[in-house]
Each structure stands twice: as structure tokens, then as C-alpha cells.
Amino acid sequence: MHTEVLNMAPNVPPGNFPESVLSFRPFINYLKKRKDNKDNHKAGFFAYITSEFEKYPELQQAVEVEEMYKYQGLLELIYNCLSPMIEDEEKHLWALSQPLNPNVFFSTQAFYSLVVNMSTGSLRKSIASKTVEEITENQQRFCYSIILERCYGLPGYFKHETVYSLENENTGLMHYHKMKMDTRFIEVQAKSGFPDFDIRLLQSGDNYDHDALLPLLREKLPLHLFTFEGVSIVSITDITVQYAIDNIRNSILNRASLEDEHCFYSVIHWLKTIVASNDIEFGILPVLQINNKLIFDESTCSHSVLMETARQFTDAESVYLSMAENYFKDPKRVFWGKVEEGDEHKKVYLKILKAAGVKSYALIPLNYNSTLAGVLEVYTNQTDLLTEALLALLDPVIPLLSQLLKNSIGEFNECVNQVIREKFTSLQPAVQWKFNQVAWHYIRDMHLLQKRVDIEEIDFGNVFPLYGAVDIRNSTIERNAALIRDFKVQFNVLAGVLKELKQLSGFGLIDEKIFLTQTWMPILDGPSGGNQEIRLNDFFENNIHPFLRQFAKGNPEYTRITEKYFDAIDDKTGIAFESRRQLETSMNTVISSVNSYLESMKTEIQQAYPSYFEKFRTDGVEYDIYIGQSIAPDKPFSEIYLKNLRLLQLTSMAAIAKLSHAMIEHLPKRVETTQLIFIHSSPIDIKFRTDEKRFDVEGAYNIRYHIIKKRIDKVRIKVTKERLTQPNKIAIVYFSQKEAEEQTGYIRYLQQQHLLSDDLEELELEELQGVNGLKALRVGVVQDSDKATNDMINRLLKEDSLKIGE
């Protein structure tokens, strides 16, 4: 036992606390009451302690804490009285201190070793890990708890326990301890009578929160008015494991996925805390499946030492899949206490671990509801550190790790479903509620009626449509021109190969093939050259190719010559496909860029008012937007949302025109886009087609809208042959003057913003089949270069899906 005086909060100023008087009178009085109880079998022991203290009457008065070393025998009696007889003081964290004061004057060996650096004799640096403000507030809460309980009969307002963290100076890891103070031997006295205090103030709604309660108590019951007399009994419990488990649980609740690096490293930190070693490492691997087949996910597998090492020496995916398939058939705990030279021949993964310097390795299956959710790796590069006993320390946390992996699996599956919903179906968040409602009604009716029922139709009435189209200018003409250029290259290569074969072999039939080849050249240069693709492919596939393969068969020299032709017509690398590849790459790059921009536009639309947004891939991109009260019944709809969306549509078309024009210099083949908007001011009805898994217009009048938007893409200006849609311009088709005036206002605004040029045209359009009276506005887009456009281009070109030449 130790009698040194230890100030556990040396940095906390003494003010703002009650006067603390060390006295053993409350303890002696307590024992006297207990010994007089006839049923108390410890009465004799209590009488003995009382008689020993009565030999020192000064201890029933105020005594200086520095003088307590003189009474070590009595202090040991207190310890024996208040502690179990068989308690080992080498392990028991116990001490005596001034009443509600951090001055400890008597402690067990375990307590002393915990708080004192044995090499220096001073308090450990981490003993006061809390700030002065936190320690002060905790002590004041504790004081008020005693005052309210003893003086005003209000127990339980504040806890009598505090958690402290201590750093292990060898590992750098924190250990956590709960300090509990026994206040039975403390009396509370008021220096000039107990202040009047209305306890109803504590029951007020404003003061029910403890954070609000403390300032109130400081005002009404200043601590300097009170004196605490007696002695405090301090006991400490190591709660490191439970504290770590609670923090792992919080990490999972706050961010329940291994995708979050912070969550993963937080869990690993607390696992190290549980095993009390920084030299023990952990890896976590979830079981991810697609269509009930294991898959390898780079992000989650990077948390495994086995996979990280395998990636350095071989194909990590094949290693994972081969090992996982075998292990998951019979998942059980695996423990290699020593990974030695000879072991690497026993299991493939041991060779990988040996290469990583791993000395000990354990694999623990993590099951959730009896189903394997993943595995926990425990390993170390130190010898004789990982043991079965250490692994047993992890048993309490295994269910939480299983939950973590279950959550990761669920999030992975949700990501897959989200992609399916966004990329492959028409179901979007704005209309999800309707599908949920109809699905619930279907399930409900099935249970109620106990028979198959027809599912409700999903439709939205009185929605305003907005249509836009971004098209590649003259895409058909450009494709035909590229096709003819490539066919000419193909014929030139073929002619050269045939002549070389003729010179080498003298084979007469080759002359006939040369003649046929020559007859095709004028056709390609003629007006119908671009329409001969089917006939040309038939000529090559059924005439030329079989002849060349059969002629060269078995003759290496002939094969060498014919390979020049077959190399030229390789669709990925051959020179006879170069023009088409360049064109398709350029078109795909531009269309993908437009798609990417529209995706960001879709997000902006939803922030203003829930809307249904649907894109269609053609030689460009077309889209429909539907907005109206029926799509968001809980949010009042007004015309301002429609006007805002029309302005956003025009602004986005200007940005797309600017973006596609700026991309030209980055493309292998020049392609240009045209921008078209159709204004339809009357609301329509749309209905979900279950057979097509998409929305479509409903009703005869509404179908007219659909017909018009399909026919205006190639419409011409009246009495001219000029196409309405032109590169670097936006064409806006409308019917009524009111629509034109609204759009003109937006155009004037965007001209002032230097997005649109000062060249607005008002045009009448030719009559279309079943449609007349169409008019249009057309305005140019300012094409000056700016940083935002260039940054977007650079980002898009870096994305894998948009890399030129792939």
C-alpha cells in the first residue's frame, strides 16, 4: 500500500468548489451504527476498528492530508473493512482521497502503478487527458449531485462515475477506466444555513437537460457556500474492452460500410485496443456476390493483407476467387502460430503471407444469422505474439464485425440496384413513391382477397412536358463519307495484294478478281456509292475472302502476302476502318459529354421541384422532362417552377452547344451538334407502360405532342431548303405568341449574361404531315473560351468511357 499524496488534477484551480475537510468522523459514526445492529455478523470487527480509531481522537476532527502517512495501520483497516477479504491489492484499483477532491493520500499498489510513472515517480502524462474545463465541469456536477441528494432529497441528477483514458507508454494505445466514488462517508454542511431553492426549477422543460441545469445550479446554489467533510473511497475498473466494443458499435451505426476508410481504420484501432497491442494487425473481407457467384471488389479486398500481398506478386482476383471458393465451402477458424519455411508448401496463401513477412496468422469466419458474411484476418510480423488466448479476447466483438460486413454487403447490393434503377429502368426517385404505393396496394389486396389481382395503373395527369434534342450534325452523311473512304482504302490494299499474288504465282483466276475489284471503284465515286454497303460486304465475304484463304492455305509466302489485306480490314486496328473509327470515337465522345452534362442538369432540376427526367440515345441525345403537381402531391406546384425549368433548359442547351464546340479541337474527326427545344404549353397525361418499362403519353390529344417532337428534328424554314437546326445555334419550336414572348425574355437575359449572341431570328416553318402553324426562334451561342468549359472538357476526356482512341 502507498501513502504518498497524489493530486490527480494538478492543473485545475481550487476555486469554484466547496471547502473540502478531511475527517474520519462520518466513517466512525457509520461503523458505530453498524456494530450496534444485532444481526450484523461483522459487529465484532467493526467494534475493533472503532476502538482503534478512538485511540486517535484527532482523526474525528479536520486533519491535514499530508499527515495521513502517520496512520497507515488505520488506513489499512479501512481497506480491509471496505474490500473483499480475498481481494489482491496488487490488482485492486482502490484509494482514499479528500471528500470530492482529487488529492489521494492512500492507495493500493495497483492504483499507484496505474497513475504513477514508476521510473520517475510522477503522474503519468496522460492521467489528465481531459481539459481543465472538462475536469472542472465533471467535479462540479459531482458536487451538485451530492448537495441535491443530501440537502434537497433529489437523488440521481448526475452520475457518480467518470471515464478516464490512460495511454500505455509501451504501445501508445489508450486504456479506459471507470472511476467510481463512494460518498457514504461524506457529510454536507452549509456555512450559513442552506440556501432556499425551489426544486420545481429542476422540473422545468428548459432545465431538464443537464447541460442547461448546471448554469442554473451555479446561480442558485454557489458551491462556495458549502463544506464537504469526511473521506472519499475511490475505486477504478478497467473498461477498455467494453469501451472499445461500444466505439466499434458507434462506428458501425454512424457509417456502416467498409467503403468508408474512416470507419475501417476506426474499427481496426479499437481492435488493437482490445488486444492491447499495436503489433497485431487486422484485415476484414466481406463476401460479395453477383447472381450467387463470388466477385472480387478492389476497394474492400484492399483491407486484406492476403489480397494486398497477392496483388504485388500475382493476379489478386484469381487468388481470391480460388481460395475463397474452397474456404467458403467449409468456413472455420484457421490459426497458424508460426508461418515457417516448410509451411508455404502446405497452403498457397501461406507462401503469400511468408512473402509479406507475416509470422503468425489467423482467419476467423464472421457469420450473420448463420450465414457467412466475411472473414476477419489477425496477423503479426512479430514472433510468439499471436496466441489462442489473445484471439479469445476478440470473441465479444465478433457479432459486431459480422454486422459491419452484413451492412457492407447490403450497401454493395444497393449500389448495384441503384445503377440498375438509374441506367436500365425508368424508375426515378421523383416517381418512386407512386410505385411504392401501387406495390403496397397490390400486396395488401392479394392478402385481403386471397387471389390474384390486377395491379393498378401508374399514371400522372396534367404534367407539363419539356422536350430537348442534341443531335450530331449530318451524322448519316458523315457516316457514308467515312464508309466510302474506308472502302477505297480496302480496295487499294486488295488490288495491291492481288497483283503481288499474280506476279508470284501466275494464277489465271486472280486476273478475274482484279477485274471485279476495278469495276467497283467507279461505283464508289458515284452518287449511290454510300448505299452499296450490303452489296460490297457480300462481295468481300462471299467472293474475295474465301478465295484468298483457300489460295494461301499451306503456302507461307502466299499467307504473308494475304495477311496484309486481312490486317488492313481488322475493325480495331486496320487502316481500312480508320475513318469510321475516328468518326465513331468523335461522335461517342461528344454524345457521352452531353450525357454527362445532362446528368448533372438532372440533379439541379430535382433540387428545384421533383420532376421526371428521361433520356434517349439516338445519333445524339433526346430527353423529356415532365413536371406537375401529380408527380409531387405533397409539394404545392405553381407556374414559377415551370418557368424556372424552361430557363434552366435554355441555359443548359447554351452550355452544351458551347461545350461540344470547344471539344472539336480534341477530336480525331470534326463533328458538330445542333440544339433543339420544343415548347408545349398545355399539360398532358403520361402513363407507365409495364411492357416497355417506361413512361409514354396517354390519350389522343397527348399523342399529338409525341408526334410533333418526332417530326421537327429535320424541319426546314418555310419557302427555303434550309434546315432549322444549325451548329452553334439553339432552335426553339413553338405554336403560340405567348410561348415566344416567354422564351424571348429568357433569351434577352442570357444575351445580357454573354451566353447567347445578339442574332435572334423569328422564323416560320414548313408544314409537316398533320402539323401546321409551327414557328421557331433561333439564336446563336457565344463561343468564347472560358475556364469552366475547359475544366469540364478535361474532366470528361479523362474519364475512361470518353478516352479518345479506345
ABEGO torsion letter per residue (X at the ends): XBABBBBABAABBABGBBBBBBBAAAAAAAAAAAAABAABAAAAAAAAAAAAAAABAAAABBBBAAAAAAAAAAAAAAAAAABBAABBAAABBBBBBBBGBABBABBBAAAAAAABBAAAGBBBAAABABBAAAAAAAAAAAAAAAAAAAAAGBBGABBABBBBBBBBAAAGBBBBBBBBBBAAABBBBBAAEBBBBBAAAAABAAAABAAAAAAAAAAABBAAABBBBEBBBBBBBBAAAAAAAAAAAAAAAABBBAABAAAAAAAAAAAAAAAGBAABBBBBBBBBBBGGBBBBBAAAAAABAAAAAAAAABBAAAAAAAAAAAAAABBBBBBBABBBAAAAAABAAAAAAAAAGBABBBBBBBBBGGBBAEBBBBBBABBGABBAAAAAAAAAAAAAAAAAAAAAAAAAAAAAAAAAAAAABABBAAAAAAAAAAAAAAAAAAAAAGBBBBBBBBBBBGBBBBBBBBBBBGAAAAAAAAAAAAAAAAAAAAAAAAAAAAAAAGBAAAAAAAAAAAAAAAAAABAAAAAAAAAAAAAAAAAAAAAAAAAABGBAAAAAAAAAAAAAABAAABAAAAAAAAAAAAAAAAAAAAAAAAAAAAAAAAAABBBBBBBBBBABBBBBBBBEAAABAABBBBAAAAAAAAAAAAAAAAAAAAAAAAAAAABABBBBBBBBBBBBABBBBBBBBAAAGBBBBBEAAAAAAAAAAAAAAABBBBGBABBABBBGBBBBBBABAAAAAAAAAAAAAAAAAGABBBABBBBBBBBBBGBBGBBBBBBBBBABBBAAAAAAAAAAAABAAABBGX
